[in-house]
Every structure is written in C-alpha cells, then in structure tokens.
C-alpha cells in the first residue's frame, strides 16, 4: 500500500491514495490553516471507523442479517502537550435493520475489534485504549 501527501500551501495538504482517490487535509486558522479540510488526526479516526464498519457489515451480511443502515460514532481523548496521541477511543455502532439478532451484531462488533480490523488492532498494540458498544434499531 502506498499513498502520497503533497503540501498545497499554508497548512493544507492533499492526500492521494494508491487507488487514485484524494482527500484534502487542513489545519484550523489558529494554526495557520484555513479550515478547508479534515484534520490529519481526524483522518485516523475516519480510517478506524471505516475499517471497523467494513468488517461489521461484511460479518452481518455473511450471517444473512437484513441491515439497512450502519453508522459508527467515534469519540476520542488525546494526551496533553505535544505530541498529543490518542489515549482512548470509543466506537459506538448503531445498526438498523429488519429483525436483526442482537447476538449477531454483538459478535460482529467483537470480531471486528479483536480479530479483523487492522486499524483497531494496530492502535490497541500502540497503547490506545479502545472500547466498543452497539445499538440495534428496528427499521421503520
């Protein structure tokens, strides 16, 4: 896997993935940015959420659950000072569908966290405290 990050100006950078997709990253005005893109540390959370969601949906599809929506809300705490790495991250999955089995959703979240999500496993190995929860919502 390879990506390129190119400086645009100020504190704005353009990230290009090896698969050809781009994303704008920028800092807040008080740090020389113009607030025209996501922060680099937010990108880490977005990547974690995407990685974990990919796993959860894949597992639920394999168990023939009728999922109509899935979102994961991530909240994080960072260390004081510089650098300020993440110290705690909580992922809350909200899975909506028809007659979803709570035990299957629970298992999918656990398997993602403990076995499949490379981002979760990497961050946990780096000392970040990761916690997970879920909510099952019946589709209207």
C-alpha positions in Angstrom: 0.0 0.0 0.0 1.3 3.4 -0.9 -0.1 7.0 -0.6 1.3 10.4 -1.3 0.7 13.6 0.7 1.5 16.9 -1.1 1.7 20.3 0.5 -0.6 22.8 -1.1 0.0 25.9 0.9 -0.3 27.2 4.5 -1.3 24.1 6.5 -3.2 22.5 3.6 -2.2 19.1 2.2 -3.6 16.9 -0.5 -3.5 13.1 0.2 -3.7 10.7 -2.8 -4.3 7.1 -2.2 -2.7 4.3 -4.2 -6.1 3.6 -5.6 -6.3 7.1 -7.0 -8.6 8.9 -4.6 -7.8 12.2 -3.0 -8.6 14.0 0.3 -7.9 17.5 1.5 -6.4 17.9 4.9 -6.1 21.4 6.5 -5.5 22.9 9.9 -7.5 25.5 11.9 -6.9 29.2 11.4 -5.2 29.5 14.8 -2.5 27.0 13.5 -2.0 28.6 10.1 -4.7 26.7 8.2 -7.9 27.8 6.5 -10.2 25.0 7.8 -10.8 23.7 4.3 -10.4 20.0 5.0 -10.3 17.4 7.8 -7.5 17.4 10.3 -4.9 14.7 10.0 -5.8 13.2 13.4 -9.5 13.1 12.3 -8.3 11.1 9.3 -7.1 8.4 11.7 -10.5 8.2 13.4 -12.2 8.2 10.0 -10.0 5.4 8.8 -10.6 3.4 12.0 -14.4 3.9 11.7 -14.3 2.8 8.0 -12.1 -0.2 8.7 -14.3 -1.4 11.6 -17.6 -0.7 9.7 -16.3 -2.6 6.7 -15.8 -5.6 9.0 -19.1 -5.3 10.8 -21.2 -5.1 7.6 -19.3 -7.9 6.0 -19.8 -10.2 9.0 -23.5 -9.3 9.3 -24.0 -9.9 5.5 -22.4 -13.4 5.9 -24.9 -14.2 8.7 -27.8 -13.0 6.5 -28.8 -10.1 8.7 -31.1 -7.6 7.0 -29.1 -4.4 7.6 -30.5 -1.2 6.1 -28.1 1.3 7.8 -25.0 1.2 9.9 -23.0 4.1 11.4 -20.3 4.2 13.9 -19.8 7.2 16.2 -16.2 7.6 17.4 -15.1 9.7 20.3 -11.5 10.1 21.3 -9.3 11.5 24.0 -5.8 12.7 23.4 -2.8 13.2 25.6 -1.9 16.7 26.8 1.0 18.5 25.2 3.0 17.8 22.1 2.8 15.2 20.7 -0.8 14.5 21.7 -1.6 11.0 20.5 -4.9 9.3 21.1 -5.1 7.7 24.5 -8.7 6.4 24.4 -11.2 5.8 21.5 -14.7 4.6 21.8 -16.6 3.2 18.8 -20.4 3.1 19.1 -22.1 1.2 16.3 -25.7 2.0 15.5 -27.0 -0.8 13.3 -30.5 -0.5 11.7 -32.4 -3.3 10.0 -35.3 -5.7 9.9 -35.4 -8.3 12.7 -31.7 -8.0 13.5 -30.4 -10.5 16.0 -28.7 -8.6 18.8 -26.3 -11.5 19.4 -25.1 -11.4 15.8 -24.5 -7.6 15.9 -22.6 -8.1 19.2 -20.5 -10.9 17.7 -19.8 -8.8 14.5 -18.5 -5.8 16.6 -16.4 -8.1 18.8 -14.9 -10.0 15.8 -14.0 -6.7 14.1 -12.4 -5.4 17.3 -10.5 -8.5 18.3 -9.7 -10.3 15.0 -10.3 -8.4 11.7 -9.9 -4.6 12.0 -6.3 -3.9 11.2 -6.7 -0.3 12.4 -8.2 -1.3 15.7 -5.5 -3.9 16.3 -2.7 -1.5 15.4 -4.0 1.3 17.6 -4.5 -1.1 20.5 -1.0 -2.5 20.1 0.3 1.1 20.3 -1.3 1.5 23.7 -4.6 3.2 22.8 -7.5 2.1 25.0 -10.2 1.0 22.6 -13.8 0.3 23.7 -16.8 -0.7 21.7 -20.6 -0.6 22.1 -23.6 -1.1 19.8 -27.2 -0.3 19.5 -29.7 -2.2 17.4 -32.5 -0.2 15.8 -35.5 -1.8 14.1 -36.1 -0.3 10.6 -39.4 1.5 10.2 
